[in-house]
Amino acid sequence: MPLYDFACTRCGRTMEDLRKPDEAGTPACPHCGAPTVRLPSVPAPPSCGTARRAASRTCCGREERCDRPPCGEGGACGSRR
């Protein structure tokens, strides 16, 4: 289930709520009980994970990939030993 952000129409506090995408209505403010409005979602930035790093460079730092494994598998190739 997605996590949505809501803002209170009375006190202005924000909250998060785990809801089904097709769930109707909005939750009441847990602080004052007033109605809330759903805030626009902001997409997550691209991650800088190991898969992205591995695709952009070799395991030994050379420009081109080696013929020997594990260049491209995240390990050390023969030129690094």
Distance bins in CASP14 RR format, pairs under 12 A and 6 or more apart:
PFRMAT RR
TARGET T0000
AUTHOR 0000-0000-0000
RMODE 2
METHOD distances of the structure
MODEL  1
1 16 0 0 0 0 0 1 0 0 0 0 0
1 17 0 0 0 0 1 0 0 0 0 0 0
1 18 1 0 1 0 0 0 0 0 0 0 0
1 19 1 0 0 1 0 0 0 0 0 0 0
1 20 1 0 1 0 0 0 0 0 0 0 0
1 21 1 0 0 1 0 0 0 0 0 0 0
1 22 0 0 0 0 0 1 0 0 0 0 0
1 23 0 0 0 0 1 0 0 0 0 0 0
2 16 0 0 0 0 0 1 0 0 0 0 0
2 17 0 0 0 0 1 0 0 0 0 0 0
2 18 1 0 0 1 0 0 0 0 0 0 0
2 19 1 0 0 1 0 0 0 0 0 0 0
2 20 0 0 0 0 1 0 0 0 0 0 0
2 21 1 0 0 1 0 0 0 0 0 0 0
2 22 0 0 0 0 0 1 0 0 0 0 0
2 23 0 0 0 0 1 0 0 0 0 0 0
2 38 0 0 0 0 0 1 0 0 0 0 0
2 41 0 0 0 0 1 0 0 0 0 0 0
3 15 0 0 0 0 0 1 0 0 0 0 0
3 16 1 0 1 0 0 0 0 0 0 0 0
3 17 1 0 0 1 0 0 0 0 0 0 0
3 18 1 0 1 0 0 0 0 0 0 0 0
3 19 0 0 0 0 1 0 0 0 0 0 0
3 20 0 0 0 0 0 1 0 0 0 0 0
3 21 0 0 0 0 0 1 0 0 0 0 0
3 38 0 0 0 0 0 1 0 0 0 0 0
3 39 0 0 0 0 0 1 0 0 0 0 0
3 41 0 0 0 0 1 0 0 0 0 0 0
3 44 0 0 0 0 0 1 0 0 0 0 0
4 14 0 0 0 0 0 1 0 0 0 0 0
4 15 0 0 0 0 1 0 0 0 0 0 0
4 16 1 0 0 1 0 0 0 0 0 0 0
4 17 1 0 1 0 0 0 0 0 0 0 0
4 18 1 0 0 1 0 0 0 0 0 0 0
4 19 1 0 1 0 0 0 0 0 0 0 0
4 20 0 0 0 0 0 1 0 0 0 0 0
4 21 0 0 0 0 1 0 0 0 0 0 0
4 23 0 0 0 0 1 0 0 0 0 0 0
4 25 0 0 0 0 0 1 0 0 0 0 0
4 26 0 0 0 0 1 0 0 0 0 0 0
4 27 0 0 0 0 1 0 0 0 0 0 0
4 36 0 0 0 0 1 0 0 0 0 0 0
4 37 0 0 0 0 0 1 0 0 0 0 0
4 38 1 0 1 0 0 0 0 0 0 0 0
4 39 1 0 0 1 0 0 0 0 0 0 0
4 40 0 0 0 0 0 1 0 0 0 0 0
4 41 1 0 0 1 0 0 0 0 0 0 0
4 42 0 0 0 0 0 1 0 0 0 0 0
5 13 0 0 0 0 0 1 0 0 0 0 0
5 14 1 0 0 1 0 0 0 0 0 0 0
5 15 1 0 0 1 0 0 0 0 0 0 0
5 16 1 0 1 0 0 0 0 0 0 0 0
5 17 0 0 0 0 1 0 0 0 0 0 0
5 18 0 0 0 0 0 1 0 0 0 0 0
5 19 0 0 0 0 0 1 0 0 0 0 0
5 26 0 0 0 0 0 1 0 0 0 0 0
5 27 0 0 0 0 0 1 0 0 0 0 0
5 36 0 0 0 0 1 0 0 0 0 0 0
5 37 0 0 0 0 1 0 0 0 0 0 0
5 38 1 0 0 1 0 0 0 0 0 0 0
5 39 1 0 1 0 0 0 0 0 0 0 0
5 40 0 0 0 0 1 0 0 0 0 0 0
5 41 1 0 0 1 0 0 0 0 0 0 0
5 42 0 0 0 0 1 0 0 0 0 0 0
6 12 0 0 0 0 0 1 0 0 0 0 0
6 13 0 0 0 0 1 0 0 0 0 0 0
6 14 1 0 0 1 0 0 0 0 0 0 0
6 15 1 0 1 0 0 0 0 0 0 0 0
6 16 1 0 0 1 0 0 0 0 0 0 0
6 17 1 0 1 0 0 0 0 0 0 0 0
6 18 0 0 0 0 0 1 0 0 0 0 0
6 19 0 0 0 0 1 0 0 0 0 0 0
6 25 0 0 0 0 0 1 0 0 0 0 0
6 26 1 0 1 0 0 0 0 0 0 0 0
6 27 1 0 0 1 0 0 0 0 0 0 0
6 28 0 0 0 0 1 0 0 0 0 0 0
6 29 0 0 0 0 1 0 0 0 0 0 0
6 30 0 0 0 0 1 0 0 0 0 0 0
6 31 0 0 0 0 0 1 0 0 0 0 0
6 33 0 0 0 0 0 1 0 0 0 0 0
6 34 0 0 0 0 0 1 0 0 0 0 0
6 35 0 0 0 0 1 0 0 0 0 0 0
6 36 1 1 0 0 0 0 0 0 0 0 0
6 37 1 0 0 1 0 0 0 0 0 0 0
6 38 1 0 1 0 0 0 0 0 0 0 0
6 39 1 0 0 1 0 0 0 0 0 0 0
6 40 0 0 0 0 0 1 0 0 0 0 0
6 41 0 0 0 0 0 1 0 0 0 0 0
7 13 1 0 0 1 0 0 0 0 0 0 0
7 14 1 0 1 0 0 0 0 0 0 0 0
7 15 1 0 0 1 0 0 0 0 0 0 0
7 16 0 0 0 0 0 1 0 0 0 0 0
7 17 0 0 0 0 0 1 0 0 0 0 0
7 26 0 0 0 0 1 0 0 0 0 0 0
7 27 0 0 0 0 0 1 0 0 0 0 0
7 29 0 0 0 0 1 0 0 0 0 0 0
7 31 0 0 0 0 0 1 0 0 0 0 0
7 34 0 0 0 0 0 1 0 0 0 0 0
7 35 0 0 0 0 0 1 0 0 0 0 0
7 36 1 0 0 1 0 0 0 0 0 0 0
7 37 1 0 1 0 0 0 0 0 0 0 0
7 38 0 0 0 0 1 0 0 0 0 0 0
7 39 1 0 1 0 0 0 0 0 0 0 0
7 40 0 0 0 0 0 1 0 0 0 0 0
8 14 1 0 0 1 0 0 0 0 0 0 0
8 15 1 0 0 1 0 0 0 0 0 0 0
8 26 0 0 0 0 0 1 0 0 0 0 0
8 27 0 0 0 0 1 0 0 0 0 0 0
8 28 0 0 0 0 1 0 0 0 0 0 0
8 29 1 1 0 0 0 0 0 0 0 0 0
8 30 0 0 0 0 1 0 0 0 0 0 0
8 31 1 0 0 1 0 0 0 0 0 0 0
8 32 1 0 0 1 0 0 0 0 0 0 0
8 33 1 0 0 1 0 0 0 0 0 0 0
8 34 1 0 1 0 0 0 0 0 0 0 0
8 35 1 0 0 1 0 0 0 0 0 0 0
8 36 1 0 1 0 0 0 0 0 0 0 0
8 37 0 0 0 0 1 0 0 0 0 0 0
8 38 0 0 0 0 0 1 0 0 0 0 0
8 39 0 0 0 0 0 1 0 0 0 0 0
9 26 0 0 0 0 1 0 0 0 0 0 0
9 28 0 0 0 0 0 1 0 0 0 0 0
9 29 1 0 0 1 0 0 0 0 0 0 0
9 32 0 0 0 0 1 0 0 0 0 0 0
9 33 0 0 0 0 0 1 0 0 0 0 0
9 34 1 0 1 0 0 0 0 0 0 0 0
9 35 1 0 1 0 0 0 0 0 0 0 0
9 36 1 0 0 1 0 0 0 0 0 0 0
9 37 1 0 0 1 0 0 0 0 0 0 0
9 38 0 0 0 0 0 1 0 0 0 0 0
9 39 0 0 0 0 0 1 0 0 0 0 0
10 28 0 0 0 0 0 1 0 0 0 0 0
10 29 1 0 0 1 0 0 0 0 0 0 0
10 31 0 0 0 0 1 0 0 0 0 0 0
10 32 1 0 1 0 0 0 0 0 0 0 0
10 33 1 0 0 1 0 0 0 0 0 0 0
10 34 1 1 0 0 0 0 0 0 0 0 0
10 35 1 0 0 1 0 0 0 0 0 0 0
10 36 0 0 0 0 1 0 0 0 0 0 0
10 37 0 0 0 0 0 1 0 0 0 0 0
11 28 0 0 0 0 0 1 0 0 0 0 0
11 29 1 0 0 1 0 0 0 0 0 0 0
11 30 0 0 0 0 0 1 0 0 0 0 0
11 31 1 0 1 0 0 0 0 0 0 0 0
11 32 1 0 1 0 0 0 0 0 0 0 0
11 33 0 0 0 0 1 0 0 0 0 0 0
11 34 1 0 0 1 0 0 0 0 0 0 0
11 35 0 0 0 0 0 1 0 0 0 0 0
11 36 0 0 0 0 0 1 0 0 0 0 0
12 29 0 0 0 0 1 0 0 0 0 0 0
12 31 0 0 0 0 1 0 0 0 0 0 0
12 32 0 0 0 0 1 0 0 0 0 0 0
12 33 0 0 0 0 0 1 0 0 0 0 0
12 34 0 0 0 0 1 0 0 0 0 0 0
12 35 0 0 0 0 0 1 0 0 0 0 0
12 36 0 0 0 0 1 0 0 0 0 0 0
12 37 0 0 0 0 1 0 0 0 0 0 0
12 39 0 0 0 0 0 1 0 0 0 0 0
13 28 0 0 0 0 0 1 0 0 0 0 0
13 29 1 0 0 1 0 0 0 0 0 0 0
13 30 0 0 0 0 1 0 0 0 0 0 0
13 31 1 0 1 0 0 0 0 0 0 0 0
13 32 1 0 0 1 0 0 0 0 0 0 0
13 33 0 0 0 0 0 1 0 0 0 0 0
13 34 0 0 0 0 1 0 0 0 0 0 0
13 36 0 0 0 0 1 0 0 0 0 0 0
13 39 0 0 0 0 0 1 0 0 0 0 0
14 27 0 0 0 0 0 1 0 0 0 0 0
14 29 0 0 0 0 1 0 0 0 0 0 0
14 30 0 0 0 0 0 1 0 0 0 0 0
14 31 0 0 0 0 0 1 0 0 0 0 0
14 36 0 0 0 0 1 0 0 0 0 0 0
14 37 0 0 0 0 0 1 0 0 0 0 0
14 38 0 0 0 0 0 1 0 0 0 0 0
14 39 1 0 0 1 0 0 0 0 0 0 0
15 26 0 0 0 0 0 1 0 0 0 0 0
15 27 1 0 0 1 0 0 0 0 0 0 0
15 28 0 0 0 0 1 0 0 0 0 0 0
15 29 1 0 0 1 0 0 0 0 0 0 0
15 30 1 0 0 1 0 0 0 0 0 0 0
15 31 0 0 0 0 1 0 0 0 0 0 0
15 32 0 0 0 0 0 1 0 0 0 0 0
15 33 0 0 0 0 0 1 0 0 0 0 0
15 34 0 0 0 0 0 1 0 0 0 0 0
15 36 1 0 0 1 0 0 0 0 0 0 0
15 37 0 0 0 0 0 1 0 0 0 0 0
15 38 0 0 0 0 0 1 0 0 0 0 0
15 39 0 0 0 0 1 0 0 0 0 0 0
16 27 0 0 0 0 0 1 0 0 0 0 0
16 30 0 0 0 0 0 1 0 0 0 0 0
16 36 0 0 0 0 0 1 0 0 0 0 0
16 38 0 0 0 0 0 1 0 0 0 0 0
16 39 0 0 0 0 1 0 0 0 0 0 0
16 41 0 0 0 0 0 1 0 0 0 0 0
17 23 0 0 0 0 1 0 0 0 0 0 0
17 25 0 0 0 0 0 1 0 0 0 0 0
17 26 0 0 0 0 1 0 0 0 0 0 0
17 27 1 0 1 0 0 0 0 0 0 0 0
17 28 0 0 0 0 0 1 0 0 0 0 0
17 29 0 0 0 0 0 1 0 0 0 0 0
17 30 0 0 0 0 1 0 0 0 0 0 0
17 36 0 0 0 0 1 0 0 0 0 0 0
17 38 0 0 0 0 1 0 0 0 0 0 0
17 39 0 0 0 0 0 1 0 0 0 0 0
18 27 0 0 0 0 0 1 0 0 0 0 0
19 25 0 0 0 0 1 0 0 0 0 0 0
19 26 0 0 0 0 1 0 0 0 0 0 0
19 27 1 0 0 1 0 0 0 0 0 0 0
19 36 0 0 0 0 0 1 0 0 0 0 0
19 38 0 0 0 0 1 0 0 0 0 0 0
21 38 0 0 0 0 0 1 0 0 0 0 0
21 41 0 0 0 0 0 1 0 0 0 0 0
23 38 0 0 0 0 0 1 0 0 0 0 0
24 38 0 0 0 0 0 1 0 0 0 0 0
25 35 0 0 0 0 1 0 0 0 0 0 0
25 36 0 0 0 0 1 0 0 0 0 0 0
25 37 0 0 0 0 0 1 0 0 0 0 0
25 38 0 0 0 0 1 0 0 0 0 0 0
26 33 0 0 0 0 0 1 0 0 0 0 0
26 34 0 0 0 0 0 1 0 0 0 0 0
26 35 1 0 0 1 0 0 0 0 0 0 0
26 36 1 0 1 0 0 0 0 0 0 0 0
26 37 1 0 0 1 0 0 0 0 0 0 0
26 38 1 0 1 0 0 0 0 0 0 0 0
26 39 0 0 0 0 0 1 0 0 0 0 0
27 33 0 0 0 0 1 0 0 0 0 0 0
27 34 0 0 0 0 0 1 0 0 0 0 0
27 35 0 0 0 0 1 0 0 0 0 0 0
27 36 1 0 1 0 0 0 0 0 0 0 0
27 37 0 0 0 0 0 1 0 0 0 0 0
27 38 0 0 0 0 1 0 0 0 0 0 0
28 34 1 0 0 1 0 0 0 0 0 0 0
28 35 1 0 0 1 0 0 0 0 0 0 0
28 36 1 0 0 1 0 0 0 0 0 0 0
28 37 0 0 0 0 0 1 0 0 0 0 0
29 35 1 0 0 1 0 0 0 0 0 0 0
29 36 1 0 1 0 0 0 0 0 0 0 0
29 37 0 0 0 0 0 1 0 0 0 0 0
30 36 0 0 0 0 1 0 0 0 0 0 0
45 52 0 0 0 0 0 1 0 0 0 0 0
46 52 1 0 0 1 0 0 0 0 0 0 0
47 53 0 0 0 0 0 1 0 0 0 0 0
48 54 0 0 0 0 0 1 0 0 0 0 0
48 55 0 0 0 0 0 1 0 0 0 0 0
48 56 0 0 0 0 0 1 0 0 0 0 0
49 55 0 0 0 0 0 1 0 0 0 0 0
49 56 0 0 0 0 0 1 0 0 0 0 0
49 74 0 0 0 0 0 1 0 0 0 0 0
50 56 0 0 0 0 0 1 0 0 0 0 0
50 57 0 0 0 0 0 1 0 0 0 0 0
50 59 0 0 0 0 0 1 0 0 0 0 0
50 72 0 0 0 0 0 1 0 0 0 0 0
50 73 0 0 0 0 0 1 0 0 0 0 0
50 74 1 0 0 1 0 0 0 0 0 0 0
50 75 0 0 0 0 0 1 0 0 0 0 0
51 72 0 0 0 0 0 1 0 0 0 0 0
51 73 0 0 0 0 0 1 0 0 0 0 0
51 74 0 0 0 0 1 0 0 0 0 0 0
53 59 0 0 0 0 0 1 0 0 0 0 0
53 61 0 0 0 0 0 1 0 0 0 0 0
53 72 0 0 0 0 0 1 0 0 0 0 0
53 74 0 0 0 0 1 0 0 0 0 0 0
54 61 0 0 0 0 0 1 0 0 0 0 0
54 65 0 0 0 0 0 1 0 0 0 0 0
54 70 0 0 0 0 0 1 0 0 0 0 0
54 71 0 0 0 0 1 0 0 0 0 0 0
54 72 1 0 1 0 0 0 0 0 0 0 0
54 73 1 0 0 1 0 0 0 0 0 0 0
54 74 1 0 1 0 0 0 0 0 0 0 0
54 75 0 0 0 0 1 0 0 0 0 0 0
55 65 0 0 0 0 0 1 0 0 0 0 0
55 72 0 0 0 0 1 0 0 0 0 0 0
55 73 0 0 0 0 0 1 0 0 0 0 0
55 74 0 0 0 0 0 1 0 0 0 0 0
56 63 0 0 0 0 0 1 0 0 0 0 0
56 65 0 0 0 0 0 1 0 0 0 0 0
56 72 0 0 0 0 0 1 0 0 0 0 0
57 63 0 0 0 0 1 0 0 0 0 0 0
57 64 0 0 0 0 0 1 0 0 0 0 0
57 65 0 0 0 0 1 0 0 0 0 0 0
57 71 0 0 0 0 0 1 0 0 0 0 0
57 72 0 0 0 0 1 0 0 0 0 0 0
57 74 0 0 0 0 0 1 0 0 0 0 0
58 64 1 0 0 1 0 0 0 0 0 0 0
58 65 1 0 1 0 0 0 0 0 0 0 0
58 66 1 0 0 1 0 0 0 0 0 0 0
58 67 0 0 0 0 0 1 0 0 0 0 0
58 68 0 0 0 0 0 1 0 0 0 0 0
58 69 0 0 0 0 0 1 0 0 0 0 0
58 70 0 0 0 0 0 1 0 0 0 0 0
58 71 1 0 1 0 0 0 0 0 0 0 0
58 72 1 0 0 1 0 0 0 0 0 0 0
58 73 0 0 0 0 0 1 0 0 0 0 0
58 74 0 0 0 0 1 0 0 0 0 0 0
58 75 0 0 0 0 0 1 0 0 0 0 0
58 76 0 0 0 0 0 1 0 0 0 0 0
58 77 1 0 0 1 0 0 0 0 0 0 0
58 78 0 0 0 0 0 1 0 0 0 0 0
58 79 0 0 0 0 1 0 0 0 0 0 0
58 80 0 0 0 0 1 0 0 0 0 0 0
59 65 0 0 0 0 1 0 0 0 0 0 0
59 66 1 0 0 1 0 0 0 0 0 0 0
59 68 0 0 0 0 0 1 0 0 0 0 0
59 69 0 0 0 0 1 0 0 0 0 0 0
59 70 1 0 0 1 0 0 0 0 0 0 0
59 71 1 0 1 0 0 0 0 0 0 0 0
59 72 1 0 0 1 0 0 0 0 0 0 0
59 73 1 0 0 1 0 0 0 0 0 0 0
59 74 1 0 1 0 0 0 0 0 0 0 0
59 75 1 0 1 0 0 0 0 0 0 0 0
59 76 1 0 1 0 0 0 0 0 0 0 0
59 77 1 0 1 0 0 0 0 0 0 0 0
59 78 0 0 0 0 1 0 0 0 0 0 0
59 79 0 0 0 0 1 0 0 0 0 0 0
59 80 1 0 0 1 0 0 0 0 0 0 0
59 81 0 0 0 0 0 1 0 0 0 0 0
60 66 1 0 0 1 0 0 0 0 0 0 0
60 68 0 0 0 0 1 0 0 0 0 0 0
60 70 0 0 0 0 0 1 0 0 0 0 0
60 71 1 0 0 1 0 0 0 0 0 0 0
60 72 0 0 0 0 0 1 0 0 0 0 0
60 74 0 0 0 0 0 1 0 0 0 0 0
60 75 0 0 0 0 1 0 0 0 0 0 0
60 76 1 0 0 1 0 0 0 0 0 0 0
60 77 1 0 1 0 0 0 0 0 0 0 0
60 78 1 0 0 1 0 0 0 0 0 0 0
60 79 1 0 1 0 0 0 0 0 0 0 0
60 80 1 0 1 0 0 0 0 0 0 0 0
60 81 0 0 0 0 1 0 0 0 0 0 0
61 71 0 0 0 0 1 0 0 0 0 0 0
61 72 0 0 0 0 0 1 0 0 0 0 0
61 74 0 0 0 0 0 1 0 0 0 0 0
61 75 0 0 0 0 0 1 0 0 0 0 0
61 76 0 0 0 0 0 1 0 0 0 0 0
61 77 0 0 0 0 1 0 0 0 0 0 0
61 79 0 0 0 0 1 0 0 0 0 0 0
61 80 0 0 0 0 1 0 0 0 0 0 0
62 68 0 0 0 0 0 1 0 0 0 0 0
62 71 0 0 0 0 1 0 0 0 0 0 0
62 72 0 0 0 0 0 1 0 0 0 0 0
62 77 0 0 0 0 1 0 0 0 0 0 0
62 78 0 0 0 0 0 1 0 0 0 0 0
62 79 1 0 0 1 0 0 0 0 0 0 0
62 80 0 0 0 0 1 0 0 0 0 0 0
63 71 0 0 0 0 0 1 0 0 0 0 0
64 71 0 0 0 0 1 0 0 0 0 0 0
64 72 0 0 0 0 0 1 0 0 0 0 0
64 77 0 0 0 0 0 1 0 0 0 0 0
64 79 0 0 0 0 0 1 0 0 0 0 0
65 71 1 0 1 0 0 0 0 0 0 0 0
65 72 1 0 0 1 0 0 0 0 0 0 0
65 73 0 0 0 0 0 1 0 0 0 0 0
65 74 0 0 0 0 0 1 0 0 0 0 0
65 77 0 0 0 0 1 0 0 0 0 0 0
65 79 0 0 0 0 0 1 0 0 0 0 0
66 72 0 0 0 0 1 0 0 0 0 0 0
66 73 0 0 0 0 0 1 0 0 0 0 0
66 74 0 0 0 0 0 1 0 0 0 0 0
66 75 0 0 0 0 0 1 0 0 0 0 0
66 76 0 0 0 0 0 1 0 0 0 0 0
66 77 1 0 1 0 0 0 0 0 0 0 0
66 78 1 0 0 1 0 0 0 0 0 0 0
66 79 1 0 0 1 0 0 0 0 0 0 0
66 80 0 0 0 0 1 0 0 0 0 0 0
66 81 0 0 0 0 0 1 0 0 0 0 0
67 77 0 0 0 0 1 0 0 0 0 0 0
67 78 0 0 0 0 0 1 0 0 0 0 0
67 79 0 0 0 0 0 1 0 0 0 0 0
68 75 0 0 0 0 0 1 0 0 0 0 0
68 76 0 0 0 0 0 1 0 0 0 0 0
68 77 1 0 1 0 0 0 0 0 0 0 0
68 78 1 0 1 0 0 0 0 0 0 0 0
68 79 1 0 0 1 0 0 0 0 0 0 0
68 80 0 0 0 0 0 1 0 0 0 0 0
68 81 0 0 0 0 0 1 0 0 0 0 0
69 75 0 0 0 0 1 0 0 0 0 0 0
69 76 0 0 0 0 0 1 0 0 0 0 0
69 77 1 0 0 1 0 0 0 0 0 0 0
69 78 0 0 0 0 1 0 0 0 0 0 0
70 76 1 0 0 1 0 0 0 0 0 0 0
70 77 1 0 0 1 0 0 0 0 0 0 0
70 78 0 0 0 0 1 0 0 0 0 0 0
70 80 0 0 0 0 0 1 0 0 0 0 0
70 81 0 0 0 0 0 1 0 0 0 0 0
71 77 1 0 1 0 0 0 0 0 0 0 0
71 78 0 0 0 0 1 0 0 0 0 0 0
71 79 0 0 0 0 1 0 0 0 0 0 0
71 80 0 0 0 0 1 0 0 0 0 0 0
74 80 0 0 0 0 0 1 0 0 0 0 0
75 81 0 0 0 0 0 1 0 0 0 0 0
END
